[in-house]
Amino acid sequence: MSNLVKNSVDAMEYSPTKEIRIHVYNKDSNCHLEFEDTGSGIEYDNITRVFDPFYTTKEVGKGTGLGLTVTKGIVEENNGTIDVLSEKNKGTRFHLIFNGINHKMEN
């Protein structure tokens, strides 16, 4: 989660609206986590590369290109999947699904 937050904060640096939304819900005996921001978005041509090791769109010295690779690895180690949808200049949404886990909401 911390890497998704960091990436969102970086992506929203010049956005007029700065919002991060996190939605957690159960569906089909799986725990879903949707993480969405109003940042700069990801170019269509780059979407397939965001989980590749050492791939970054950040300026030199501002990113290693390992954050989303590590995030994907952690999700997969926990029997999950992660997908990304993005629209340039509108924002990005990551959808994580953890199989066979029911999340109980508590107040």
C-alpha positions as CSV (number, residue, x, y, z in Angstrom):
1,M,0.0,0.0,0.0
2,S,2.8,2.5,0.8
3,N,4.2,2.2,-2.7
4,L,0.7,2.9,-4.2
5,V,0.3,5.9,-2.0
6,K,3.8,7.2,-2.8
7,N,3.2,6.8,-6.6
8,S,-0.2,8.6,-6.3
9,V,1.2,11.5,-4.4
10,D,4.0,11.9,-7.0
11,A,1.4,11.6,-9.8
12,M,-0.8,14.3,-8.3
13,E,1.9,16.9,-7.9
14,Y,0.5,19.1,-10.6
15,S,-3.1,18.0,-10.6
16,P,-5.7,20.5,-9.7
17,T,-7.7,17.9,-7.7
18,K,-5.8,15.7,-5.3
19,E,-7.8,12.7,-4.2
20,I,-6.9,9.1,-3.2
21,R,-9.8,6.7,-2.8
22,I,-9.5,3.2,-1.4
23,H,-12.4,0.9,-1.6
24,V,-12.4,-2.6,0.1
25,Y,-15.1,-5.1,-0.5
26,N,-15.9,-8.8,-0.6
27,K,-17.1,-10.6,-3.8
28,D,-17.2,-14.3,-4.6
29,S,-15.2,-15.2,-1.4
30,N,-12.4,-12.8,-2.4
31,C,-11.2,-9.5,-0.9
32,H,-11.1,-6.7,-3.5
33,L,-9.1,-3.5,-2.9
34,E,-9.4,-0.7,-5.4
35,F,-6.9,2.1,-5.1
36,E,-7.6,5.2,-7.2
37,D,-6.0,8.6,-7.6
38,T,-6.7,11.8,-9.6
39,G,-3.1,12.1,-10.7
40,S,-1.6,12.6,-14.2
41,G,-2.4,9.0,-15.3
42,I,-0.2,6.6,-17.3
43,E,0.2,6.8,-21.1
44,Y,-1.6,4.0,-22.9
45,D,1.6,2.7,-24.4
46,N,3.2,2.4,-20.9
47,I,0.4,0.5,-19.1
48,T,1.8,-2.9,-20.0
49,R,5.2,-2.0,-18.6
50,V,4.4,-0.5,-15.2
51,F,5.1,-3.8,-13.4
52,D,8.4,-4.4,-15.3
53,P,11.6,-4.2,-13.1
54,F,13.4,-0.9,-13.4
55,Y,10.7,0.7,-15.5
56,T,9.9,4.3,-14.4
57,T,8.5,7.5,-15.9
58,K,10.0,9.6,-13.1
59,E,12.9,11.9,-13.4
60,V,16.4,10.5,-12.9
61,G,17.0,10.2,-9.2
62,K,13.3,10.2,-8.2
63,G,12.4,6.6,-8.8
64,T,14.1,3.2,-9.1
65,G,11.4,1.5,-11.1
66,L,11.1,-1.3,-8.5
67,G,8.1,-0.2,-6.5
68,L,5.3,-1.7,-8.6
69,T,7.4,-4.7,-9.3
70,V,7.8,-5.4,-5.6
71,T,4.1,-4.6,-5.0
72,K,3.0,-7.1,-7.6
73,G,5.4,-9.7,-6.1
74,I,3.9,-9.2,-2.6
75,V,0.3,-9.4,-3.9
76,E,1.1,-12.6,-5.9
77,E,2.9,-14.2,-2.9
78,N,-0.4,-13.7,-1.0
79,N,-2.5,-15.5,-3.7
80,G,-3.6,-12.3,-5.3
81,T,-3.6,-10.4,-8.5
82,I,-3.2,-6.7,-9.4
83,D,-4.4,-4.9,-12.5
84,V,-4.2,-1.3,-13.5
85,L,-6.5,1.0,-15.5
86,S,-5.4,4.6,-16.3
87,E,-6.4,7.6,-18.3
88,K,-3.9,10.3,-19.1
89,N,-4.6,13.5,-17.2
90,K,-7.5,11.8,-15.3
91,G,-6.0,9.3,-12.9
92,T,-5.1,5.7,-12.2
93,R,-6.8,2.8,-10.5
94,F,-5.2,-0.3,-9.2
95,H,-7.4,-3.3,-8.5
96,L,-6.1,-5.9,-6.2
97,I,-7.9,-9.2,-5.6
98,F,-6.9,-11.6,-2.8
99,N,-8.4,-15.0,-3.5
100,G,-10.2,-16.9,-0.8
101,I,-10.0,-14.1,1.7
102,N,-13.1,-12.5,3.1
103,H,-12.5,-9.1,4.7
104,K,-14.6,-8.3,7.6
105,M,-15.2,-4.5,8.1
106,E,-15.1,-3.3,11.7
107,N,-16.0,0.1,13.1
